[in-house]
């Protein structure tokens, strides 16, 4: 499994990480309608990355929780890497 430091833009990735921060939830309007979004900071032993949480996921996870992102999509947003669920990605809590 890849570490955060080895992730590159425009590829799918599976990572295990700990949530170290979650931003305030904000309301946004997209082409699909109104939704809520928050940014979570993920960390593993190699680095950090921002995870974009949408809808119910904005309140499902908490700081300090370990999660696995399976088949997430990595992109470059304003010069920083972010990971999101993309079309086929999944988030699951780890014990």
N, C-alpha and C positions, 0 to 999 in steps of 0.2 A: 504494500500500500504506500502511496506517495505521501511524503511530508509536505507541509504547506510551502516550505522554501523551494521545493522543486516544481511547483505548479506554474503553468504557462497559460497565457490568454488563448481563448478560442479552442479549448479542449475540455473534454469531460474528465472528472476526477472523483475518486473515492478517498475520503479522509476521515480520520478519527481526531477529534479536537475537543477542547473545553471552552465553554462560553465564558469570556472574561468581562464582557460589558454588553448591554443592550440599550440602544437609544430610546428616546420617547417615541411612542407610536404616533404617526402622522397620517392624516387623511390625504389620499391622492385620487385623481381621476385619470384613468387610462382609457385606451380605446375599447377596453372590455367593460368600462363603467367605473363606479366608485369602489375604492378598496382602502385598506389600511396597510401601512408598511412601517417596518422598523429595521434598523441595522444592528446586527450582533457582531461583536468582535470574537473571532475564534483563535485559539492558540494551541500549538503543539510544541514539541521540543525543538522544532526547526524554525518557527516563525509565527506570524499572525496574518489573518486575512479577514475581510468583512464578508459576512453572510447577510444577504437580503432576505428578510422574513416578510411574507405576505399574508393577509387575511387572518385566519384563526391561528396561524403559526406565530403571530406577533405576541401572543400571550401564553402560548403552550410551553415555552422554554424559559429557563431562569439562569442567572449568573451562577457559575460554578458547576453547571450540569455538563456531563460528558455526552457528546453526540457523535453519531456517524452520519456522514453525508455520502450517499451512494449515487454515483452517476450524476453528480452536480455539474453545472456548467460554469467554467471560469472565464471571466471577461475583464478587459481593461476598461475601467471607468475613471475618467479624468486623471489618468496616469497611475492609478492604483488598481491592483488586482482585487476582484470581488468574486464570490461564488454564489450561485443561486441554483434553484431547482431545475431551471430550464424545462424541457418537455418531459423528461423521464426520471428526473432526480427524486430522491427520497431522503427524509431526515428521520433518524431513529435515535431514541435515548439509549445510552449505554449504562450498564450498572457498574 
